[in-house]
Amino acid sequence: MNFNSIIRLKVNKFISTRIETALIYDEEVFIRQEDGTSRQAVQLQNLINFGISLDF
């Protein structure tokens, strides 16, 4: 399973932001846990981008 979502926000004429989230689940991938064991788990990635644009 692979789920991606993107939210784009335009604050005003010069400033914009983008928030991305990715959820990944692969039953063949085992993630090491804090107690030293490995098990299947959901992987989560978040990105937050801020941008400033200037037109001349």
PLY file of the C-alpha trace (Angstrom):
ply
format ascii 1.0
element vertex 56
property float x
property float y
property float z
element edge 55
property int vertex1
property int vertex2
end_header
0.00 0.00 0.00
1.29 3.46 -0.89
-0.76 6.57 -0.04
0.36 10.12 -0.89
-1.44 13.37 -0.15
-0.50 16.95 -1.00
-2.07 20.10 0.40
-1.11 23.39 -1.25
-1.87 26.72 0.41
-1.37 30.15 -1.06
-1.09 32.71 1.75
-0.87 35.76 -0.48
0.68 36.85 -3.79
4.23 36.20 -2.53
4.04 33.34 0.00
2.87 29.76 -0.52
3.29 26.48 1.35
2.91 22.79 0.56
2.41 19.92 3.00
3.05 16.38 1.77
2.35 13.13 3.60
3.31 9.64 2.46
2.12 6.44 4.17
3.77 3.21 3.06
3.02 -0.34 4.13
4.87 -3.28 2.59
4.34 -6.69 4.13
7.81 -7.80 2.99
9.59 -4.99 4.88
10.31 -5.42 8.59
11.05 -2.36 10.74
13.40 -2.66 13.72
11.66 -1.67 16.95
13.16 -0.03 20.05
13.21 -3.35 21.94
15.41 -4.91 19.22
12.70 -6.97 17.51
11.60 -6.52 13.90
8.00 -6.45 12.71
5.80 -5.12 9.95
4.83 -1.48 10.46
3.49 1.56 8.65
6.11 4.05 7.49
5.23 7.75 7.60
6.95 10.66 5.86
5.97 14.33 6.23
7.32 17.28 4.25
6.51 20.94 4.77
7.70 23.42 2.15
7.55 27.20 2.33
8.13 29.37 -0.71
8.55 33.03 -1.54
8.17 34.22 -5.10
9.36 37.49 -6.57
8.38 38.77 -10.01
10.39 41.48 -11.74
0 1
1 2
2 3
3 4
4 5
5 6
6 7
7 8
8 9
9 10
10 11
11 12
12 13
13 14
14 15
15 16
16 17
17 18
18 19
19 20
20 21
21 22
22 23
23 24
24 25
25 26
26 27
27 28
28 29
29 30
30 31
31 32
32 33
33 34
34 35
35 36
36 37
37 38
38 39
39 40
40 41
41 42
42 43
43 44
44 45
45 46
46 47
47 48
48 49
49 50
50 51
51 52
52 53
53 54
54 55
